[in-house]
């Protein structure tokens, strides 16, 4: 499945791309986020038998960034947060921080691809609730101090955290 996005994120916008994926027991699946950065994959995530592996594409092929466990037969929430002003993309799985690309130079998302893992004949998965959301920096946040801490970064309130791409 090739979800053609062709979205360019401005430096002042933080963006969130999220969806849910369900893999039955013993099944596998894979997705990759393609960007205009040399037409390469920023993130590739392979799910197989309760283990997820996160890769990024380099000139030498795929490079492993992280691994995580997941439960089969449940919906797995995948979230990518784009923060172009700081050249950062973060990957969150089921509300857990998994990996980041901190030297990411592209702010154009071309495709979100879903496919079967190469060499695996047990591919079966379901996708639901795909959502792309850009923050709007022109809507002011109120200056109430109600601190929110996300992944070690403190925001003065939930509105400012939302502008950074966090829910």
Buried (B, 14 or more C-beta within 10 A) or exposed (E): EEBEBEBEBEEEBBBBBBBBBBBEEEBBBBBBBBBBBEEBBBBBBBBBEEEBBBBBBEEEEBEEBBEBEBEBEEBBBBBBBBBBEEBBBBBBBBEEBBBBBEEBEBBBBBBBBBEBBEEBEBBEBEBEEEEBEBBEEEEEBEEEEEEBEBEEEEBBBBBBBBBBBBB
